Amino acid sequence: MLRVSYYSESENGLNKGGLLDPLASSDGSASSGLDKSERRGKARMIGLVAVILAVVSGVVSFVVLMGLTSIEPTDDVIKIATVINGSLMVLLALVISWEASSIFLARQKGRAGARLHIRVMGLFALVAAAPTIIVAIFASITLDRGLDQWFSSRTQAIINSSQTVANAYTKEHARVLRNELLGIGRALNEAEPYFLLSEDRFRAIFAQQTRLRGIPAAFVVSADGKEMMASPSRLDQPLPNMPSPELLEQAHSQPVLIALGDSNLVAGIVRLDEFSDAYLFVVRVIDPVVSNFLRMTTENVQEYQAFFDSRSNIQAAFAILYIGAGLIILLSTTWFAIGFANTLVAPIRRLISAAERVRNGDLFVRLPVEAGSPDFSNLNTSFNAMTTELRLQRDELILARDAIDARRRFTEAMLQGVSAGVVGVDATGQISLANQSVQSLLGVSEQDLLGEELKDVFPELSGLVEEAQDHMGVRKDDHVAVVRDGIEHTLRVRVTSERSEEEAHSYVVTLDDVTDLVSAQRSAAWADVARRIAHEIKNPLTPIQLSAERLRRRYGKKIDPDDRKVFDQCVSTIVRQVGDIGRMVDEFSSFARMPKPVFEPGDLSEVIKQSVFLVEVANHEISFDTDIPETMPGYFDHRLLAQAMANIVKNASEAIAGREDRADIAGHVHVWASEDADCYCVRVIDNGIGFPANNRQRLLEPYMTTREKGSGLGLAIVRKILQEHGGSILLRDAIEVSDFESGACIEIRIPKESVEQADALQNGSDDEHNSGLILSTIPEGSEPKIQETEGE
């Protein structure tokens, strides 16, 4: 009966009503699923706050470091920004790690959709990281190329050239100043006498020299830096301070040129050799524009050199700034990627879990239909419809399977119960079915037959099957003789093809073993022939014999003595041949009118010993030995079994006598017997000429013989005797059961049951004796006879 209502299931995410719950835990606990959901919600909230703070902090830090605010980017400010940004990034990394660890833990536990979840998360993280990495690469290349252009050799050459020009200008100005300083110094040294005698004269010379040389201010100072005399000043700015004694000491041996602070004044100092510790200190004005350019050139060169020396620091600062911004962007996008992956994978995970439940046979699982996601809602609706349809179809298939299985069991029981062999052959000629009868006939198991080619197992049937394949739908019926283990079986073969519209058909081959039926029909026919022959021949035999004896008595004395010998020989021949014909007629009569055996308790061992002794007495040149139990009690007809055993042993001795090519080898007959739970087994083994390789079982039929003088009734009578006792006879080769290199073995089996049990067994299992059961009787009141058997 189909279940209509939903059921509650928490395992693998099923909630009430059979719906899959994405928040349910893997162990099926609803409370655990709610706890995990709450923790996941808190983690998402913390992550969102961390993302917002990290982005804001990164933007503020960038603006401050770029100097776009009133906050000076000092070392302390940079350290504070680094700590804040680093802390936020660590917090965001911890939140992402918690999310990722839960996903990887779900994968280790084999949860549905965990692999897909990781792939989607990795894909989004890669999509977020790739642009950041690419921009970082291009930014690094751009920065490096920009710095290369800034600090290129050409730029350095320009900077150095400007510095060289400034230095050259300064040197040239210094050279002119030095020359003028030395010229004024020489003039003052020459006017030294006037310095003491006429100070005005000296002052005039001093003023004249400064005016001629364009010196706006000049001074004669003492060694301690005090002014001794000054020329008229033409400076438009305050006079400079006098040089220090240390500076004057440097000019003791050579002139010294100095720049006076940040002003546009330059000065020179030279020692006046003609004076006692006096120095000339002159001041000259440089053009303010030129002076400003020179100062700017020097400052620019120094600044450029400072930048050049701190190039690696600039690159490191940029790298740190970009790495921080990149990490913030990467972690933020990764966090959003995880959230998007969770949203995307959750319905897919539910679908995978539901599919897994369906694979395990649960067709009552259903997915929730959410209005917020039309695509997944349509998918879940289709899935629910599919599971409903599968559930209905499964129930129908189960009913159909049960019906087919019941029919199959009935068919198999029927095939195993029938006596006929049934072989199923597919369109390729391979065996697909073989019942117990076929297995018994071939002596192999069903596993060894299945999949084998029919033409390899039954080559005798290949022609009939090919003919059936050429005439589809036509039933073929024929008799085929097959030989298995040296035994010829006559099989009635019917080949039937299945009815279908396909070009390739399977076939059913039915095998009925009619060997015993054919043999029984032949025996019945020969028995009728024997009865008619015996009747027709026996009637004239007595008059012929009486007439011959009367001729001998009446005319024997009247015949001439010379012809008497010939007369007696002819009459004796007639009487003897009539006797032989009479004995043959008796054999025909015995075969045709063999009575039912009388079952009585007896010892089969004594019967065997007496039969062997009877033949051994007449064949002293043959060695006879027996290996039989002391007693073999059972129910049987003593006379009939004695006749059968005597015929078998006599047949063995005659087979030894017929060895023309091996007459030098001693004849040997070995009689062996054993017993099991149901019957006795007796083997008579000789080293005679043996049985023919083909159609040896036909020797058990009447009038089948391989000897010229044999009647062909010996083994047929033995077979009838054993058949009446419910036994069997089998013709084998001696090499199979003994050490003889050649010869024959006749194996008989006699059941131990009483006559009633033997009759019941015989009547109920005629179809099961496919090895050829034989029975024989002799007329009541007659003595056991040794019949001629020509089986060998």
C-alpha positions, 0 to 999 in steps of 0.5 A: 500500500502506498504511503500518502502522508509525509513523515518526520525525519531529521537525519540528513536535513529532513524536517517535519513533513519530509522537507529537507532543512539546510540548517539541520546538523549532520547528526540529525539533531534539530537543537544542534542545527539551531545552535549552529544557525545562531552561531553562523548568524553571529559570525556573519554579523561580526564579519559584516561589521569587520568588513565595513570598519576595515574599508572605512579605516583603509580609506581614512588611512590612505587619505591621511598618508597622502597628506590630504587632511590636516593630520600630519602623517607622522610616525606615530600616526602611521603606527596607529593607522597600521595597528587599527588596520591590522587588527581589523584585518586579523578580525576579518581573517578570523571570521573568514577562517571560521567560515572556511573551517566549517566548510572544510569540516563538512567536506571531511564529514562527507556532507552533501554539496561540501565539495561544490561549496568549496569550489564556489568559494574558491572561484569567487576568492580567485575572481576577487584576488585576480584583479587585486594581484594584477593591479598590484603587478601593474602598479609595481611595474608603473611605480618602478618605471616611474622611479626609473624615469625620475632617477634615470641617468639623463635626469641625473645628468641634468641635475649634475649639469645644473650643479656644475654650472652653478659651481662653475659660476661660483668658482668664476666669481670667486676667481675674479674676487680673488684677483681683485682681493690680491690686487687691492692687497698689493696696492695697500702693501705698496702704500704701507708707508703712508699708513703710518705717515699720512693716514688720509693718503692711505685712505684715499688710495684704499678708496680709490682701489675699491672704487676702481675694482667695484668693491662696495665695501672693504676693511683692514682688520687686525688679527683679532678681528677688529676694524682698523680702517674701512673704505667708503661703503656703497652697500644698500644693506647692513655691513657684515660682521668682521671675520673671526680670529679663527677665520683670519688665521686660515688666511695667514698663508693664502687668501680665503673666500667666504659666503656670508650667510643667506645673503647675496654677499661674498667676501675675501680675506688676504694677509697684508704682508707689509703690515704687522698682523693686518688683513684685508677683508673685502665684500662684494655683492652678487646679483640677487637673482643669480644668487637665488638660482644658485641657492635653489640649484643647490637645494634641488640637487640636495633634495634629489639626492635625498630622494635617490638615497630613499628610493627603496624606502619609497617603494617599501612604503608604497608596497605596504600601503597597497598591500594593506589596501589589497588585503582589505579588499581581498578579505572583504570580497572573500567574505562576500564570496563565502556568503554568496556561496552559502546562499548559492550552495544551500539549495543545491546541498538540499537537492544533493541530500534529497538525491542521496535519499532517493538513491538509498530508496527513500522516494518520500523525500520532498524539497521546500518550494521557496518563492524568493528563488524562482529557478530553484523553486521550479527545480524543487517542484520538478524534483518533488514531481519526479519522486512522486512519479518514481514512487508510483512507478517503483510500486508498479515495478515491484508488483510486476517483478513479483509476478515475473519472479513467481512465473520464473520460479514456476518455470524453473521448477517445471524445467527442473522437474521434467525428464526432458533436457531443456537448453536455452540458446540466445541469438549469438548461439550461446547457452543461456539456460540448461536444466538438470537433465541436460547437466546429468547428460553432459556430466557438467554443472550449469555454471560450466554450460552458461555462456558456452557455444552450443556448437561446442557443447552439442556439435551434433545439434548445430545443423538442426539449430542452423536450419531453425535459424534459416527458417524462423518461426518453424519448429524443427523436430528430429532424432539425433544420436550423441555419444557421451562417455562412450555411451550412445544416446538417441535424442529426440530434438525439438528446436523452437524459436521465440516469437518477437519482431526482432531480427535476432531470436533466442531458441529453446532446444528440447532433448528427450532421451529415447534410448530406452524407448527405442531399445525397448521397441527393438527388443519387443520387435525382436521378441515377436520375431523370435516367437514367430521364428521359433514357432515356424521352425520348431514345427518341422524340426521334430519330423526331420529328426525322427525321419533321419533316425528312422532312416538310420534304423530301417535302412542302415543295415541294408546299405552296402558296407562301402556306402554305410559310412557316408550314410551314417555321416549324413544322418548324424549331420542331419540329427546334429544340425537339427539339434543345433537348430532346436537349441537356437529355437529354445534360445529364441523361445527363452528370449521371447517368453521370459517369465517374471523373476521370483524374489527371495532372500539370497546371497549375491556373493554365492551366486557370483562365486558359483558362476565364476567357478562354473566358467573357470572349470572349463577354462584352465588356461585363464586366471580367475580372481575375485574381490568380493565381500563375504556376504551380499544379502538381498532380494533377487531370483537366484536362478536368473542372476546365476544365468546372467553372471555365468553369461557375463563371465563366459563372455569375458573368457571368450573375449580372451580366447579371441585375442589373435594378436596377443595370444602370448599374453596370459588371460586374466579375468577379475571379478570385483564387487562392492556395496553402498547404501542402496545397491550392489556393484559388480564388475567383471574385468578381462584383458580380452579384445574389448568393446568397440569404441562406437555404439557399444551400447547397441550390443545390449540389443537383440541380435547385435553381435561382433562374432560370426557364430554369435546369436546376439542374444546373450547380453540382451538376455542379461539386460532383461534379467537385470531390468526385471531386478531393477538393476543396470548394466554398463559397458566400459573399458578395462583401462578405466577401472584396472591396470589392464592395458586393454580389455572390457569391463561389464559393470552391473548394479543390483538394488537391495530392495524387495520386489515390491520396492523394486517394482515401485521404484521401476514403475515410478522412475522409468524415465530416470534410467538413461544408462540403459537398464536391462532385465532378463528371465528364463522359463519356469522349470528350466535349469540355468543355462549359459547363453552365448554372448557376443558383446566383445 
